[in-house]
Amino acid sequence: MKRAELRIANRLAELESVRQWIERFGAAHELPVPVLTSLLVSFDEVLSNIISYGYRDEEDHEICLSIALQGGAVVAEVEDDGVPYDPLGAPPPELSGAISERPLGGLGIHFVRTLNDEVSYERRGNRNRLSFSKRVPGAS
Amino acid sequence: MEILVGQSEGVSTVEPRGRIDSVTAKEFGDRVCALIRSGAKRVVIDLANIAYISSAGFRALLIAGKLAEETEGKLALCGVAGEVQRLFEISAFGTAFQIYPTREECIAKVRAA
């Protein structure tokens, strides 16, 4: 099965299950370490943003995740019904300077953009859909 | 998260194991900051047994680094290799921290500081 799906609740405690789900997919498809790392970090960044900032209420929400191998790349998708948020619209972080000069934010999306070959965002109805993909060296 | 804390002739060593991400960053950061607040002026963080670190982890490192500066302590890193090194390069955090190629050198440099 070259595609895996997972639904989680909007709680940071779910992220450990997500990590294990990604590791299982990676092992099943023998993904190279850099590709696996990219998935692990990207999902961590995207999901922690959604869970921390995506909702204006205290309700439970469902977030839908998928990973698929297609056309020599691994393609991941995250869909949520939180507030409209296009992470690609965020400004780049401050990437220079001594410790005391660095602000604490902005790095997460920078990682997602840099680790992946393509990142795209779409708002459909009341849902955000973020997709990120990375070529798998040697795969077809 | 498993975090080994040790002492080497006046230098505190912190060795987290696994990954430093949204799940584990708070525990890791709290541990390092508690160490600094309890009086540790020379701290080495060895990342050799970390598979990857996300922005939450870098944030925790940054907070610890700022605390070390505020308390006039010294904090440095070692064991930055492979995927962790790649992530440091992307984040450009290599310039924000003192990073040494070996644990021995890191401990020696921090001790002498």
Contacts between the chains, C-beta under 8 A, distances in Angstrom:
chain1	res1	chain2	res2	distance
A	12	B	22	6.1
A	12	B	23	7.2
A	15	B	21	7.3
A	15	B	22	5.4
A	15	B	23	5.0
A	16	B	23	5.2
A	19	B	19	7.7
A	19	B	21	7.4
A	19	B	23	7.1
A	33	B	82	7.7
A	33	B	83	6.4
A	34	B	83	6.7
A	34	B	86	7.3
A	37	B	51	7.4
A	37	B	52	4.9
A	37	B	83	4.4
A	37	B	86	7.6
A	37	B	87	7.8
A	40	B	19	7.4
A	40	B	21	7.5
A	40	B	52	5.8
A	40	B	54	7.9
A	41	B	21	7.5
A	41	B	52	5.8
A	41	B	54	4.9
A	41	B	87	6.9
A	44	B	21	4.6
A	44	B	22	5.2
A	44	B	54	4.3
A	44	B	56	7.2
A	45	B	54	5.9
A	45	B	55	6.0
A	47	B	22	7.5
A	48	B	22	4.1
A	48	B	54	7.9
A	48	B	56	6.5
A	95	B	91	7.4
A	95	B	92	3.9
A	96	B	92	6.4
A	96	B	95	6.5
A	97	B	95	7.8
A	97	B	96	7.3
A	98	B	96	6.5
A	99	B	62	6.5
A	99	B	65	4.4
A	99	B	66	5.7
A	99	B	69	6.1
A	99	B	96	4.9
A	99	B	97	7.2
A	100	B	66	6.3
A	100	B	69	6.2
A	102	B	62	6.0
A	102	B	96	5.8
A	104	B	59	5.4
A	104	B	62	6.3
A	104	B	63	7.4
A	107	B	55	3.9
A	107	B	58	5.9
A	107	B	59	7.4
A	107	B	91	5.8
A	108	B	54	7.2
A	108	B	55	4.1
A	110	B	55	7.9
A	110	B	90	7.3
A	110	B	91	7.4
A	111	B	54	6.9
A	111	B	55	6.1
A	111	B	87	7.3
A	111	B	90	6.3
A	111	B	91	7.2
A	114	B	90	4.9
A	115	B	90	7.1
